[in-house]
């Protein structure tokens, strides 16, 4: 199975992971830009939606509910995000409201329950540092387990040049039952000429797949462990989303790397920005 989804040739909003993707388990990912005054419509169906504004600004309408001027940063490396959460059974109209164009990641996943739409502000996003030494990174949680949503969990991670992320390696699992848990990442690099390497493997080394990623590539991770590293001289950002049978999820670390937790206490961490 091919887990990499290459960057589309066009910068316009493009479906990267469709509902019929064999690795996606119904989770969909649309990424790209929306020009000033241009619109993008999402029809009402059984999926809940998260729109992460990676750069620029948008206006949005969901029935009688509106959000204007959603977004503030110029690019994904420029501070905490604005985002929109929209429940199932709600049509969405998004309009570009900035020049340069708005840069968006739209994640959708089938949902059983409906909640209220929310404009998620940068002050609503929790940031925390993970790791130490050359596996240190900054994570931002946009939709966490305490957020009023049905299945979706999402956030973004920023990694210094040459550093690893998702280390110690851990795999996602459902806290109840044996339903599949799928994860997607959408990657950006600065400068954009760089690359990243992701290693996908299972507990018994099944799969064991190295993946080379370029700027604007995406990857679908249907299970197992998924550490990745940025090339030297290139900062890395990725927006990520996880969907399981329920929002109660667990992470199991690869036991052969458990010693890294103790190493983090010795090496120490920098204060969170």
C-alpha positions in Angstrom: 0.0 0.0 0.0 1.2 3.5 -0.8 0.8 5.8 2.2 2.2 9.0 0.6 -0.2 11.4 -1.1 1.9 13.7 -3.2 1.3 17.5 -3.4 -1.1 18.3 -6.2 0.2 20.3 -9.2 -2.3 23.1 -8.6 -2.4 25.3 -5.4 -6.2 25.5 -5.4 -8.2 23.5 -2.9 -7.8 19.8 -3.9 -9.0 16.5 -2.4 -5.9 14.8 -1.1 -7.6 11.9 0.7 -11.0 11.0 -0.5 -13.8 9.2 1.2 -13.1 6.0 -0.8 -9.3 6.1 -0.1 -8.5 2.5 1.0 -6.2 3.7 3.8 -8.4 6.6 5.0 -11.3 4.7 6.6 -13.7 7.5 5.6 -11.6 10.4 6.8 -11.1 13.0 4.0 -8.5 15.7 3.6 -8.7 18.8 1.3 -5.8 21.2 1.1 -4.9 24.3 -0.9 -5.5 28.0 -1.3 -8.7 30.1 -1.7 -8.3 33.4 -3.4 -9.8 36.7 -2.2 -13.6 36.6 -2.9 -13.5 33.0 -4.1 -15.9 30.6 -2.4 -15.8 26.9 -1.5 -19.0 25.0 -0.5 -19.3 21.9 1.5 -22.7 20.2 1.3 -24.5 19.0 4.4 -23.9 15.3 5.1 -23.0 13.0 7.9 -19.4 14.3 8.4 -18.1 16.7 10.9 -15.6 19.2 9.6 -12.5 21.1 10.8 -11.1 23.9 8.7 -7.5 24.9 9.8 -6.4 28.2 8.5 -2.7 27.7 7.8 -2.3 31.2 6.4 -4.5 34.2 5.4 -8.1 34.8 6.3 -11.6 33.5 5.4 -15.2 34.3 6.1 -17.6 31.4 6.8 -21.3 30.8 6.9 -23.1 27.8 8.4 -26.9 28.4 8.2 -27.5 31.6 10.2 -24.1 31.3 12.0 -21.3 33.3 10.6 -17.6 33.8 11.3 -15.7 36.7 9.7 -12.0 37.4 9.4 -11.0 33.9 10.5 -7.2 33.7 10.4 -4.3 36.0 11.3 -0.9 34.4 10.5 0.8 34.7 7.1 1.9 31.0 6.9 1.9 27.9 9.1 5.1 28.9 10.8 3.7 32.2 11.9 2.0 31.6 15.3 -1.0 29.7 16.6 -3.9 29.0 14.2 -7.5 30.0 13.8 -9.8 27.1 12.9 -13.5 26.3 12.3 -15.3 23.3 13.7 -18.6 22.5 11.9 -20.9 19.6 13.0 -22.5 17.0 10.7 -25.8 17.9 8.8 -24.6 21.5 8.2 -23.8 23.1 4.9 -20.7 25.3 4.9 -19.7 28.2 2.6 -16.2 29.5 2.9 -15.0 32.7 1.2 -11.4 33.8 0.8 -10.8 37.1 2.6 -7.1 37.9 2.2 -4.3 38.6 -0.3 -2.1 36.5 -0.4 -4.7 33.8 -0.7 -6.0 31.9 2.3 -4.2 28.6 2.8 -6.4 25.9 4.2 -6.5 22.3 5.5 -10.0 20.8 5.7 -10.5 17.5 7.5 -13.9 15.7 7.5 -14.9 12.4 9.2 -18.3 10.7 9.5 -20.0 11.5 12.8 -23.0 10.1 14.7 -23.6 13.2 16.9 -24.0 16.9 16.1 -22.6 19.8 18.1 -22.5 23.6 17.7 -20.2 25.3 15.2 -17.2 27.0 16.8 -14.6 29.6 15.7 -11.5 28.3 17.4 -9.2 31.2 18.3 -5.4 31.1 18.8 -6.1 31.6 22.5 -8.2 28.4 22.5 -5.3 26.3 21.2 -3.1 24.7 23.8 0.6 24.5 23.0 3.1 22.2 24.7 6.7 21.1 24.1 7.5 17.4 23.7 10.8 15.6 23.6 14.3 16.8 24.2 17.6 17.2 22.3 17.1 16.4 18.6 13.6 15.0 19.1 12.2 18.2 20.6 9.1 19.8 18.9 6.2 22.1 19.6 2.7 20.6 19.4 -0.6 22.6 19.3 -3.9 20.9 20.1 -6.7 22.4 18.1 -9.5 19.8 18.8 -8.7 17.7 21.8 -10.6 15.2 23.9 -12.3 17.9 25.8 -13.7 19.7 22.7 -17.4 19.1 21.9 -17.0 16.9 18.8 -17.9 13.4 17.9 -14.8 11.5 16.5 -12.3 14.1 15.4 -9.0 15.0 17.2 -6.6 17.4 15.5 -3.7 19.7 15.9 -0.4 20.8 14.4 3.3 20.2 15.1 6.4 22.4 14.4 9.8 20.8 14.2 13.2 22.5 14.1 15.5 21.7 11.2 17.1 18.3 11.5 14.9 17.3 14.4 12.7 14.2 14.9 9.0 14.2 15.7 6.7 11.5 17.0 9.5 10.2 19.2 9.5 8.0 21.3 7.4 6.2 18.6 3.8 5.5 19.6 0.8 4.0 17.9 -2.8 5.1 18.2 -5.4 2.7 19.5 -9.1 2.8 20.5 -9.6 2.9 24.2 -12.8 0.8 23.8 -13.3 -2.0 21.3 -11.1 -2.8 18.3 -12.1 -0.3 15.7 -9.6 1.2 13.3 -7.8 4.4 14.1 -6.6 6.4 11.1 -4.3 9.4 11.1 -3.4 11.9 8.4 -0.5 14.4 8.2 -0.2 17.3 5.8 3.4 18.7 5.6 5.0 22.0 5.0 8.7 22.8 4.9 10.7 26.0 5.1 12.4 26.6 2.8 10.1 24.5 0.6 13.0 22.9 -1.3 13.6 20.4 1.6 12.4 17.0 2.4 11.4 14.9 5.4 11.6 11.1 6.1 8.8 9.2 7.8 9.2 5.6 9.0 6.0 3.5 9.2 6.3 0.2 11.0 4.2 -2.2 13.1 4.9 -3.9 16.4 6.4 -7.0 14.7 8.1 -4.9 12.0 5.3 -5.6 9.6 4.9 -2.9 7.0 8.4 -1.4 7.7 8.0 1.3 5.1 10.2 4.4 4.7 8.4 7.4 3.1 10.1 10.4 1.5 8.0 13.5 1.9 8.3 16.9 0.1 6.6 20.2 0.8 2.8 20.0 0.6 2.8 16.2 0.6 0.4 14.3 2.9 0.6 10.8 4.4 -2.1 8.5 5.5 -1.3 6.3 8.6 -3.8 3.5 9.1 -1.9 2.0 12.1 1.5 1.3 13.7 4.3 3.6 14.6 5.2 6.7 12.5 8.3 8.7 13.6 9.6 11.3 11.1 12.5 13.7 10.7 13.1 17.0 9.0 16.1 17.5 6.7 18.9 19.7 8.1 18.3 23.4 7.4 14.6 22.9 6.8 11.9 23.6 9.5 8.9 21.3 9.3 5.3 21.9 10.0 2.4 19.4 9.8 -1.2 19.6 10.5 -2.6 16.2 11.8 -5.9 14.6 12.4 -7.0 11.4 14.0 -10.3 9.6 13.8 -11.2 6.4 15.6 -14.4 4.6 16.5 -14.8 7.1 19.4 -12.7 10.0 20.8 -11.4 7.9 23.7 -8.0 7.1 22.2 -4.8 5.6 23.7 -1.2 5.7 22.5 1.2 2.8 23.1 4.9 3.6 23.0 7.2 1.2 21.3 8.8 -0.5 24.3 12.3 -0.7 22.7 12.4 3.1 22.8 10.9 3.6 26.3 14.4 4.6 27.6 14.0 7.9 25.7 11.5 9.1 28.3 14.2 8.8 31.0 16.7 10.5 28.7 14.3 13.5 28.3 14.4 14.1 32.1 18.2 14.1 32.0 18.6 16.3 28.9 15.8 18.6 30.0 13.3 20.7 28.0 13.2 24.3 27.0 10.3 26.5 28.2 7.3 26.4 25.9 7.1 29.6 23.7 
